[in-house]
Amino acid sequence: MVRLATNVEVGEMSGNRRYSVPIAIVAAVLAVVLFNPWFVLDEGTLRQVLTVAFWVSFLALLVVLFQERREVGAEDVEIEGPAFTRFLFHNSKAGLFWLPIRLFLGFNWLEAGWHKATSDGWINNGGHEAWFAWLITFGEMAVGLGLIFGCLTGIAAFFGALMNMSFLLAGSASTNPVLFTMAIGIILAWRVAGYYGIDRYLLPALGAPWRPGKVFGRQPASAPATT
């Protein structure tokens, strides 16, 4: 059944569009003023005020754009992406492509966590707080198991990439750039990367916050019996 938009809804849609462009321009101008490398504002009251104004305008823009998500034409694609990206990130058959990448990352994280758990140098003498050392250890193993079994693959890859970035910022390069790049690919392909794993059944059951699955979705009411 097609529902026609009322005059009130149309007015709200046009109002959202009227606000989003000026707010975006303000946020962009403030970003240029604050972050350009040629004209640097001195630390002081003016810079603090402009910084607050930038974040307020940026958050306001997010709110307005979020309100526009249901407008007519909001989901129209003006520039079509290449076919291979649509295949890799949206087609369940691409799960075979992501499977070896998942296993490679998963076993790397599992081995790293297991090595920390069985090594006295990390748990006891690594110079870390005891709880933090165990948090990293079990976090690495949990990410590894999630990727290996394809269970909440996107979430596991996200936390793996987060740890990779933390290690990189701490000055430890090693294989972290390679693992981080692969993890970003799995994050983008979260809907299909774990298809050949538990996610094949788990994701349809859980769904997503914007579209609940079978477990959290509201069941349709049964029709009354007729005689």
Secondary structure, DSSP 8 states (H G I E B T S, - for coil): ------HHHHHHHHHHHHHHHHHHHHHHHHHHHHH-SSS---SSHHHHHHHHHHHHHHHHHHHHHHHGGGSTTTT--SS---HHHHHHHH-GGGHHHHHHHHHHHHHHHHHHHHHHHT-HHHHTTSSS-HHHHHHHHHHHHHHHHHHHHTSSHHHHHHHHHHHHHHHHHTT--TTHHHHHHHHHHHHHTTTTTTSSSTHHHHHHHHEETTEE-TTTS----------
